[in-house]
Amino acid sequence: MGNVSLLFGGVALFLNSLSLFGKVDLKSAGLFSLLTGLLQTFIATWLVIGAAGDPALTFGYASIYLFAFTYLYVGITFLFGLDGSGVGWFSLFVAISALFYAGVSFSTGDIIGGATWLFWVILWGLFFLGMGLNMSLDALTARVAIVLSWLTLIVPALVGLRFGTTGANYQLIWSAAAIMTVLYFIYAAVKFLPVRTIVRSKN
């Protein structure tokens, strides 16, 4: 069920990134985000209950709520035309939580998991800067979101549903894709970050 959550979360993120490009209507993307948030909330609750109080399992499954409530919040915001500052500041909380999950993953030797969480820290951080602090980052955020929707959600979910994600070939493919993603992030940041020119007047 976790892979199902990842799959639909990836599709929702993909549609939301397209809405930043102006390719998808905000209300249309918002409806799918709302449905995805409801689905993920159900899946997370089902898995947490099934964990029967096991701390490690509960900790892992509870991370799904970070995505679920993000999509619920975004969906409602898009559908009703609400101010996005609340989503932005909520994204700061999620980014901090994701950073904690990344640290735990690295400490247990899960390099792919830790790197994936760091990618999400970047994305939620961009949501905070753009929606919470009103920085002009839509061009960069859209490109980061569309890449991560496939790299960290859709592809791993499809592979996991069919083959599992523990094989050496999967790790090799993911590592190569991650390196390319980092290089693309650097390129996108240089190209699309707003540049402020400070003009000093001479007396």
Secondary structure as GFF3:
##gff-version 3
##sequence-region A 1 203
A	DSSP	alpha_helix	2	20	.	.	.	ID=ss1
A	DSSP	alpha_helix	26	50	.	.	.	ID=ss2
A	DSSP	alpha_helix	55	62	.	.	.	ID=ss3
A	DSSP	alpha_helix	64	80	.	.	.	ID=ss4
A	DSSP	alpha_helix	85	107	.	.	.	ID=ss5
A	DSSP	alpha_helix	111	127	.	.	.	ID=ss6
A	DSSP	pi_helix	128	132	.	.	.	ID=ss7
A	DSSP	alpha_helix	138	148	.	.	.	ID=ss8
A	DSSP	pi_helix	149	154	.	.	.	ID=ss9
A	DSSP	alpha_helix	155	162	.	.	.	ID=ss10
A	DSSP	alpha_helix	168	192	.	.	.	ID=ss11
###
